[in-house]
Amino acid sequence: MKLFNRLDILTKSVSIIIVIFLLVISFGVLLADRFGILSSLFSINEPKVDNIRTIIDMDTIWDYLDTGNEPGVGNVWATSEYNSKAWKKSNGFFVTKNSSEVMKNYDASYKTYINELDKNEKNISTYFFRHEFTIENIEDVNAIKGSINFRDTAIIYLNGQTIFTANIPPNGYKSNIETGAAENYDQFQNRNFEVTNLDSLKEGKNIIAVEIHKKDNESSKAFFCLDKMDLYKLKQNEKPIEVSSVFLEQGETDRDIRVNWISESRDSYKIEYMDASYYSGKESDFAKYGKTVLLGRKSLDKSSSFGKYLGNIERLKYNTDYIYRMAKVGGSEPSKLYTFSTSDRKQFSFSYLYKVDLLESTLSTMAYDFIDKSDFLVYSMTNKKSYTNDMAIKNIYDFYKPIEFKEQPSIFLFQNNEDNKIAEIESNSKFDRQNQDELGNYYIAYKDSLIFSINKISPSLILRRFYTKQ
């Protein structure tokens, strides 16, 4: 009997302890939840949602201009100071009626037709779009990401500052209603983009603006859809810009330089340059004294991921040292700096390297001690092998790696080999010069001299003679 009494007392004691323990746990959970401790403990394994806010989607209302008229001088139309209340308004995707092939990719309920012709029955060259959004706390935004579909070219602005380009010609456009494209596509293109340079973003009202250009005055098709644009709080890591294959070409005159760059990237890029005497090593020097040139991009070959970027630096000062670098449009991490110098106003010299084999790319380095005083170089290039496309592109990429190509402009002449795949790829990826004919012949007005580059691959001797006479 005594044994059972002791067991009963023990059981009651254990029950009381358990009840007290559960009460303590419950009270602790309530306190932890009250002060946010519990949520922080159990949110460790939850995925973080970095997206702050979607500012543009298919339901976004755009102000748009499809009359063929100039909206204003420069980029003022892309800023908050501009009044676009008189523009048309709609959402979704915008397309000319003769571009029905794109309809299968989109919900027809989001379709907005834009004019093909202006009031004079001429093809409209450019279309303009604006959307206003607000930011309450600018410190919460460190990146913008988006996706755009377009035909033929596109430029995106944030409060008047260019943050993205696609398929534009070298140096962009001299006017808002100019036509032109780096490459001709038979259908609309898609690009994803990321913006980390948000210097133009501000608290309060902001403007996203888009320009859609046609490739030429004969083209009647156009398409635009910015289907998504998001704000991100987390800072994005930019990839370093690989610029080992940057090289300089002599421009149209002695005051012009063509900056080329072979790359696998499809992002939009620009050249930033300035008089070297103004550079003290501070980033702010570029903001104060630097100038910018937008780059166009052409594919090296249809089956290759490599492309050639080009931008023209024009109206340079004589006898001056310059520094330049490549930078992603909308990016915040530019490439390393390079230098070049311009010639004297009255005299010049050049070095001619005859039949430089593409496999002997170190020749320019070995010869540099003899040619470093020249204002530009002329390379007569050849290749002794038969190449596949991939081999040819690799040799082109490797050939331009020496630092000399980045510091001294050159003129490249290809010899007429029976199987010159490299010359073919180079020719197809070249951007036309101002003084160039349909065969690729061109001339440079260098001070008081005319320097001709005649395409030896062309079989037409008569046309070459005619061009020389001209």
C-alpha positions, 0 to 999 in steps of 0.5 A, spaced: 500 500 500 505 504 501 508 503 495 502 505 491 502 511 495 509 513 493 508 511 486 502 516 486 505 522 489 511 521 484 506 521 478 503 527 480 509 530 481 512 529 474 505 531 471 506 538 475 513 538 472 511 537 465 505 542 466 510 547 468 515 546 463 510 546 457 507 553 460 515 556 460 516 553 453 509 557 451 511 563 454 518 563 451 515 562 444 510 568 445 516 572 447 520 570 442 514 571 437 513 578 440 520 581 439 521 577 432 526 572 435 522 566 432 521 569 425 529 570 425 530 563 427 526 559 422 527 564 416 534 562 415 532 556 410 527 560 407 529 563 400 531 570 400 526 574 395 531 580 392 526 583 387 523 589 391 518 591 385 516 590 378 516 597 375 514 595 368 510 589 365 505 588 360 500 592 363 504 598 364 501 604 360 506 608 356 505 615 353 508 614 345 509 618 339 508 614 332 507 620 328 514 621 325 515 628 328 522 629 332 520 630 340 525 635 341 532 636 341 537 631 344 534 627 350 530 632 353 524 628 351 526 622 355 527 626 362 521 628 367 522 636 364 518 634 358 511 634 357 508 628 354 500 629 355 499 630 348 502 623 346 497 617 345 497 612 351 496 604 351 499 598 354 502 591 352 506 590 345 506 595 340 507 593 332 506 595 325 500 592 322 505 588 317 509 585 322 503 579 323 509 574 324 510 576 331 503 575 334 504 568 335 508 570 341 504 574 345 497 575 347 493 579 342 489 582 347 495 586 349 496 588 342 497 596 340 498 598 332 503 603 331 503 607 325 507 605 319 507 612 315 507 619 317 502 624 314 506 625 308 505 617 307 513 616 308 515 611 312 516 613 320 523 612 322 523 612 329 518 611 335 518 614 342 515 611 349 515 614 356 513 611 362 513 615 369 514 611 376 516 613 383 521 611 388 520 613 395 527 610 398 533 611 393 538 607 398 533 601 397 535 600 389 542 597 387 540 594 380 535 594 375 534 588 370 529 587 364 527 584 358 526 587 351 523 585 344 524 590 339 525 591 331 530 594 329 534 597 334 533 600 341 535 605 346 533 605 353 534 611 358 533 613 365 531 620 366 535 622 360 541 617 361 542 612 356 542 605 360 542 600 354 542 599 347 541 594 342 543 593 334 545 601 334 550 603 329 557 605 331 556 612 335 549 611 335 544 617 332 546 624 330 538 625 331 532 622 334 529 620 327 535 618 324 535 610 321 540 605 321 542 599 324 548 595 326 545 588 323 539 587 319 535 582 322 528 579 318 525 578 325 524 582 332 530 581 337 530 579 344 535 582 349 536 581 357 539 587 360 542 589 367 543 596 370 548 597 376 550 605 374 544 608 377 547 615 378 541 618 374 536 615 379 532 619 384 527 619 389 520 621 387 518 621 379 523 618 374 522 616 367 524 610 363 524 612 356 525 608 349 527 609 342 525 604 337 529 606 330 528 602 323 534 600 319 533 604 313 528 609 310 525 603 306 523 599 312 516 599 314 516 594 320 517 596 327 516 592 334 517 594 341 515 590 348 519 591 354 515 586 358 519 586 364 523 591 368 524 590 376 528 594 381 533 590 386 536 591 392 542 586 392 548 589 389 550 585 383 557 583 381 559 585 374 563 581 370 570 584 368 570 586 361 575 582 357 578 587 352 585 583 350 582 583 343 581 591 342 585 594 337 585 601 333 584 602 326 586 609 322 579 613 321 577 617 316 582 623 317 588 624 321 583 626 327 579 620 327 580 613 330 576 607 330 576 603 336 574 595 335 573 590 340 572 582 338 568 579 344 563 574 345 559 578 349 552 581 347 551 586 352 551 594 350 558 597 350 561 604 350 568 608 349 570 613 354 576 617 353 579 624 354 585 628 354 591 624 358 593 631 361 587 632 365 587 625 368 589 625 375 587 618 377 581 620 379 574 617 377 571 624 377 576 626 372 572 622 367 565 625 369 568 632 368 573 631 362 571 625 359 567 624 352 563 617 350 562 614 344 556 608 343 559 602 340 555 598 334 556 590 334 556 585 328 557 578 328 563 575 326 560 569 323 553 566 323 555 560 326 559 564 332 558 567 338 563 572 337 562 579 334 566 585 333 564 592 336 566 599 333 566 606 335 569 612 332 573 617 336 572 624 332 575 631 331 581 629 336 586 634 337 593 634 334 599 632 337 595 630 344 596 624 348 589 620 350 587 615 354 581 611 353 577 605 356 571 600 354 565 600 359 558 597 359 552 601 358 549 602 364 555 598 368 559 601 373 566 597 372 569 599 366 576 596 363 583 598 364 586 604 361 589 604 354 593 610 351 594 613 344 597 619 341 595 623 335 600 626 329 603 633 328 599 638 325 603 638 319 607 632 318 606 624 319 610 618 318 607 610 317 610 604 317 609 598 312 609 591 314 609 586 308 605 579 308 604 579 316 602 572 317 596 571 322 600 565 326 606 570 327 602 575 331 608 576 335 611 580 329 608 586 331 611 586 338 618 584 335 618 590 330 615 595 335 622 598 337 623 600 329 616 603 328 614 606 335 615 613 332 610 612 326 603 615 327 600 609 324 601 602 321 599 598 315 599 591 315 599 587 309 596 580 312 596 573 309 595 566 312 598 560 309 593 555 312 586 553 310 581 554 316 575 552 318 570 558 321 572 556 328 580 556 327 579 563 323 575 566 328 580 564 334 586 566 330 583 573 328 582 574 336 589 572 338 592 576 333 589 583 336 592 581 343 599 585 343 598 592 346 601 595 340 594 594 336 591 598 342 596 604 342 597 605 335 592 605 329 593 601 323 590 599 316 589 592 315 590 589 308 589 582 306 592 578 301 588 574 296 589 567 298 585 562 294 582 560 301 582 566 305 577 564 310 580 569 315 579 575 310 572 573 308 570 573 316 574 580 317 570 583 311 563 580 313 564 583 320 567 590 318 563 596 318 562 600 312 567 607 312 564 613 310 569 613 303 567 606 301 564 603 295 560 596 294 567 592 293 570 594 300 575 599 297 576 606 301 580 612 302 583 616 308 584 623 307 590 624 312 592 631 312 594 633 305 595 626 302 590 620 300 591 613 302 587 608 298 585 601 301 584 597 295 580 590 296 585 585 292 580 579 293 575 583 288 575 580 281 573 586 278 580 590 276 575 595 272 572 597 278 578 598 282 581 602 276 575 606 276 575 607 284 582 610 284 580 615 278 575 617 283 
